[in-house]
């Protein structure tokens, strides 16, 4: 995102008072009095907020190019740790960032993306806070933490316990159990030879969303490993944008028009 304005933002987390960070990039043609869409990009395991800002891998370049093309505000949070899998504190941080940006900018719509851990975390956040998200693009993530077996030490630390200790927490953050909450457009990429984050849960989620007549685009590359190629990443981002509700002309009405009122307790679906 050449010539864009980059801010490394430090904020005090509402949930525990700690200092947390995110990177905010304004588009070259940013106008403070005009509404802008927002793209939030969540980094992968072992990385930080700078991955989707600087890294040359296809998923990161595609997200940056997409935000530039559509003159979006581009946000890349630490979301609590290099090994965060969208536990409760990461969830609180991302929600706080969205609300803070809405207070300081004229925001039309908010889109969420990520790859690997970030792809899983994007789906988790979307089902936890569908009222805040207008579209989600997940690349090589998991939709089921109950069955997922890799990176268990990090996930246990992030979620506050093991699957045995707090099974409902793992279920709560698994998008596959909550398809009715994914009313926004959803773009998904998975790979058949991905052993780091196997594709089965996302494939099932995509089938469920299609059966529910949801707006979903699945790109499944059977012979690829744990990665998403540039054209596929761009395709799912384009899809969620094109399928999203119309852009607000004022940057204000989205807070009402974009709200999706859900029951406090949704039924538990079986995958």
N, C-alpha and C positions, 0 to 999 in steps of 0.2 A: 504494500500500500504506500507507494512512493509519494512524498510530499504531503501525506496526511499528518495531522497533529496527534502526537502520541503522549498520553499521560499515564504515569504509573501511580495509581491511586491507592492511598492508604486509608482505611476506614476502621472504626471501632465496631466490632461485631455485637449486635444486639443480644445474641444468645449467651455470651460469656464475657464480654468486655475486652476480648483480646484484639490486637492489631492484625488486620488481614489486608490482602492486596488484590487488585485486579488491574489489568491494562485496558485503557479506553482510547480508541482511535476515532477521531472525527474525520469524515470524508473531506476530500479536497474542497468540494463545493458546499461545505457545511454552512447552513444559514440558521442562526439561533431562533429566528421567528417563523421557521417552516417546520412542519412535522417530518420526522425521519423514522424509518424502520430501524430495528436493532437486531443484530445477530450476535448471540452469545456462543462462544466456542469453548468447549471443555476439553482439557488436555488429557493425554493418556497416562498410564501407570509409569511412574518414575520421572515424569516431566513436571513443568510448572506453567505459570501463566504466560511465559514467553514462547512456548512451543507453537501455538497457533498464530503467533505474531511474527516469528522469525524462521521457523523450521521450513526446510525445503521439500519435505515429503508431500506427496500428492494431496492428501486430505487437507493439510494446512494451507497449501497454496490455493486449492480450490475454494476454501472458505474465505480467504483474503480476497481473492479475485472476485468472488460473488458479492461480497460486501462492497467492494470498490465499484463494481458495475452498477449496483443499485443504490449507491450513495447512502449506505447504512452506517449507523454508529456500530462500531465493532468492539466487542467486550470479551476479554479473555481472563477469567478469574483463576486464582490459585485453588479455589473451593476447598480450602482447609489443609491439603497436604499433597505431596507428590504421589502418595499412594492412597488417595481418597477415592472411595467408591460411592459417593453420595450418601454418606451417613447423615444423621440429624443436624449436625453442626454445619456441614457443607450445604445441606438443603436450606438451612436458615440463612446462610451467607448469600447464596444465589438469589433467594427471594428478596433479601434486603437490598442487594445490588440493583435488581430490577426496579424495586420501588423507589430507590434513591435516584436512579436515572430518570424515572418518570417525573420525579419532583423537580429535577434540574434541567430537563430537556422536554421539548415537545415530541412525544413518542407516539407513533401511529400503531405499529405492531411489533411484537417481540418473537423472534425465531431462535431456536436452540439447536446446536449441533455438537458433535463430538465424535472421536474415534477411539476404539478399544475401550479402556476404562471410561473415557469420555462419552463413547457411544452408549454404553450401559447406563451411565449416570444421566445422560440426556433423557433416555426413556423413563428412568426412575423419577426424575424431577417432573417430567410431563404428566405422569399419572398422579403424582403427589400434589401438583399445583397446576391443573389444567386451565384454571382461570387466568393464569399469568402468561400462557404460551399460545401463540397463534399458529405454530408449525414446528415440527421437530424432525431433524435429519440425523439418524444414528448410523454410524459406520463401524462394522465389525464389533458390535457390542453384544451383551447378553440381555435377555428379557426375563431371566429366571434365576434369581440368586439362591433359591431353594435347592436347585439341582447343580448349580455351577460349583466346580471343585477347585479351580485354580486360585492362587493369590489369597488363600484363606486367612493367613495371618493378618494381611492388610485389611481385608474385609471385616474380620472380627474386631480389629482395632477401630475401624471406621464406624461400624454398626453398634459397637458397645457390647459385643458378646458373640458366642458361636451360634450356629444353627440350632444346636440342642438347647442352648441357654435361652435364646429369644427367637423362636421360630416365626412368630408373627411379624417381627421386624423385617426378616428376610422376605417374607411373603408380601408385606406392605410395599416394599421397594422393587418388587418384581412386576414389570409391566404386563407380562403375560396373564396375570391374574386379574387385571383391571382394564380390559379392552374398551369397556364402556366409557372410560375416562379419556380415551384418545379420540375425542371428537374433532380435534384439529387435524390438518393434513400431516401425514407421516411418511417420511422417506427412509428406506432401509437398504443397506448393503451388507451382504455377508458372503463368506467364502467357504467352499466345500472342504478345503484342506487346512482350515484354520484350527490348529490344536490349542492355541492360546485362549481363544474365546470361541468355542464351537458354535455353529450356526443354528442348531436345531430349535432352540427356544424362539429365536427371531423368525424362523420359517413358520413355526406354528402360530406365532402372534400375527404374522402377515396374513395367513390363511383365515384366522378368526376375524380380523378386521375386514377382509374382503367379503366374508360371509355376512358381516354386519353392514355391508354397503358403505364402508368407510372410505375416506380418501387416502389411499395408501399406494405407494410405489415401492416394489421390492426388486432389487437387482442382485441376483445370485450368481456368483462366478464359481462354478464347481471345481475348477482346477487351480484356483488361486489360494494363497496362504493368508496370513494375518495382515491384510492390507486392502485398501480401496484405491483403485486407479483414479487419476484426476477426472476423467470424463464421467465416471460413475458418481463420484462425489459431487461434481457440478450438476449432474442430472437430478439427483434427489433434492439438492438445494433449490434448483429451478422449479422442481415439481411442487415443493411445499409453498413456495412463494406464489406461484401461479394459481394454486388451489386454495389459498387462504382467503379469508373474508376480505372485502374491499378495503383499501387503505383509507384511513380517516383523513378527511380534508382539513381537520382542525388540529389533530394530534391530541384531542381531549376526550372525544366521545368513545374512544376505544375502551376506556375504563368501565363503561357500561355495556357497550355493544360486544366487547370481547369477553365479558364475564360468562362463565358457565356454572350455574348454580347446581351443586351436587348435594345429594343427601349426606348427612354427617357420617352415616355408616352405609357403605355400598356392599352389595352381596358379594361373597367370595365365589369366583368362578374357577372351575377346574380346567387345567390346560388340556 
